[in-house]
């Protein structure tokens, strides 16, 4: 059960984190094609491009998985863990697609510290369950 919870949290973080830079990149490329001042119809037409709708769909799949995960996992652990992992995956994906990452080592260090704190909380929570 613990392995399934951890896998779900990592997948949510990956879905959210990896899709953010891809959404940014896809919408920026389309904005350059359409011009900066686009009408509402032109804005909505961005979703016909795979560079926008595919990352968006994956991001939404991550949100669905997040709610499923919350129904089976402690909220106080799952939510910060998903968000911290999302940050790490976002930095890694940004770097991979060639975006400039501001202070990547500090960002990853901060997320690692959050994950370490979550790991301690998870361990403490499991020990408390064993005691009962």
Buried (B, 14 or more C-beta within 10 A) or exposed (E): EEEEBBEBBBBBBBBBBBBBBBBBBBBEBBBEEBEEEBEEEEEEBBEEBEBBBBBBBBBEBBEEBBEEBBEEBEEEBBBBBBBBBBBBBBBBBBEEEEBEBEEEEEBBEBBEEBBEEBEEBBEEEEEEEEEE
